[in-house]
Amino acid sequence: MKRLALLIAIVAVIAVGAGTVMAGRDRLSPELRAVASKLARFHSMSQATAAGYAAASPCESSPEGTMGIHYVNGPLVGDPSVDPLRPEVLLFLPDRSGDQRLVGVEYMVIDADQDLTTDNDRPSVFGHPFNGPMLGHTPGMPIHYDLHVWLYEANPSGVFASWNPAIHCP
């Protein structure tokens, strides 16, 4: 009888875990699931760095939530086109041991006229317009548009929200 109860408990835990994973996956549209699958190679830090991504920020947090560490691909930032399979920025969240896991991506386009009062060149991807134009976040960073996409970490503020209140820097 104890074995049966233990077996039922184990099956219940597995079912709940599988349901949680599926619920996280189901929050994404089929298009976003396909992109997440194709970008999954970047879960490997060595794959990300080999593809030209380099850390460009500490783990960023605000009262609105966390973004994580931005790994930027400089040549992609300079390209005005938007390719869903070539995000300009990868977002990694470090843990206390120093390991990092991919939580999302950021698409970024430099504002063509560098004028905060115009937005006739606002890009979009996945049917969502980018945020901006906005000032650069660091010295020398140009006025730009950006859009965060939380492909690998559920965000209660939405898949396209800038900050994720469900995650935290260590």
Secondary structure, DSSP 8 states (H G I E B T S, - for coil): -HHHHHHHHHHHHHHHHHHHHHHHHHTS-HHHHHHHHHHGGGGSHHHHHHTT-EE-S--EEETTEEEEEEEE-HHHHT-----TTS-SEEEEEE-TTS-EEEEEEEEEEE-TT--TT--TT--EETTEE-EEEE--SSTT--SEEEEEE-SSS--TT-TT-S-BTT----
